[in-house]
Amino acid sequence: MISPANEPGAVLLAVKVVPGAKRDGVAGRLGDRLKVRVAAPPEGGRANRAVCELIARELGVRASAVEVVSGHASAEKTLRIRGVDAARVDAHWPRG
């Protein structure tokens, strides 16, 4: 789910996105991914932007520090998060 990115000070996070939800929120871990719900529809990149903003808020980093690096048109995405380490991300969403 969380792995070091190929750049210092960044990690990769695997997520499963559910667009069009009632409200934005992290539902928790789903297998090796983090399940994320966003109210934005999956049109025009709106859900991708909402996911990046939500993860940034949760981790206390700028929205520009989070980007979708794969799965742009898929529910299963990989995010690159700059300014955090894997231990911090893992501690924020502990395994159940």
C-alpha positions in Angstrom: 0.0 0.0 0.0 2.7 2.5 1.0 6.1 2.4 -0.7 9.0 4.8 -1.1 8.9 6.8 -4.3 11.9 7.1 -6.5 12.6 10.6 -5.1 13.7 11.5 -1.5 11.0 12.7 0.8 8.1 11.1 -1.1 6.0 8.0 -0.9 3.6 6.2 -3.2 0.1 5.4 -1.8 -2.3 2.9 -3.5 -5.9 4.0 -3.2 -9.4 2.8 -4.3 -11.6 5.8 -5.1 -15.4 5.9 -4.8 -16.5 9.0 -6.6 -20.0 10.6 -6.2 -20.2 9.8 -2.5 -22.3 11.8 -0.1 -19.2 13.4 1.4 -15.4 13.2 1.2 -13.6 10.9 3.6 -11.2 8.0 4.1 -13.1 4.8 4.7 -10.0 2.9 5.8 -7.9 0.1 4.4 -9.2 -2.2 1.8 -6.7 -5.0 1.2 -3.5 -3.4 0.1 -5.1 -0.1 -0.7 -6.7 2.8 1.2 -10.4 3.3 0.3 -11.3 6.9 -0.3 -14.7 8.4 -0.9 -15.2 11.8 -2.7 -18.3 13.7 -3.5 -16.9 14.9 -6.8 -18.0 13.1 -10.0 -15.4 11.2 -12.1 -15.6 13.7 -14.9 -12.9 16.1 -16.1 -10.5 15.0 -13.4 -12.7 16.4 -10.6 -12.6 13.2 -8.5 -8.8 13.0 -8.9 -8.4 16.6 -7.7 -10.7 15.9 -4.8 -8.7 12.8 -3.8 -5.5 14.8 -3.8 -7.0 17.6 -1.7 -8.5 15.1 0.8 -5.3 13.2 1.3 -3.3 16.4 1.6 -5.7 17.7 4.3 -5.5 14.4 6.2 -1.7 14.4 6.2 -1.3 18.1 6.7 0.6 18.8 3.5 -0.2 21.2 0.6 -2.6 19.9 -2.1 0.2 20.4 -4.6 2.3 17.8 -2.7 -0.2 15.1 -3.7 -0.6 13.9 -7.3 -2.1 11.0 -9.2 0.8 9.1 -10.9 -1.2 6.1 -12.3 -4.8 5.2 -12.7 -6.1 8.6 -13.8 -9.2 7.0 -15.4 -9.5 4.1 -13.0 -10.9 3.6 -9.5 -7.6 2.1 -8.4 -4.9 4.8 -8.4 -1.4 5.4 -7.2 -0.7 8.8 -5.5 2.7 10.3 -5.0 2.9 12.3 -1.8 5.8 14.7 -1.2 6.9 15.9 2.2 6.0 12.7 4.2 7.7 9.4 4.9 6.1 6.0 4.8 6.0 5.6 8.6 3.9 8.8 9.0 1.4 7.7 6.3 1.2 4.2 7.8 0.7 5.6 11.3 -2.1 7.9 10.1 -4.1 5.0 8.7 -3.2 2.0 10.9 -3.9 -1.5 9.8 -7.0 -2.9 11.5 
